[in-house]
Amino acid sequence: MVADAGDLPEAAKAKLLELLDQTEATANSSEPISSEGQLLSSVQGFEAAHPEATGFMNRLATTLANMGI
């Protein structure tokens, strides 16, 4: 499917295929996976890479919570 996408640059196709291979390798791995640890690590990485976006989302969630939503 990715390889047939004519409107994607070749570099993007290659990266997507690489990520799919990594995902499949992880899913087929016999090692136990710590979902909580992976989630925490992913969130921390996202916060470090995108501090403005995470700050905005935090303010939005706080505002909604204060409104009772």
ABEGO torsion letter per residue (X at the ends): XAAABAABBAAAAAAAAAAAAAAAAAAABABBBBAAAAAAAAAAAAAAABAAAAAAAAAAAAAAAAAGX
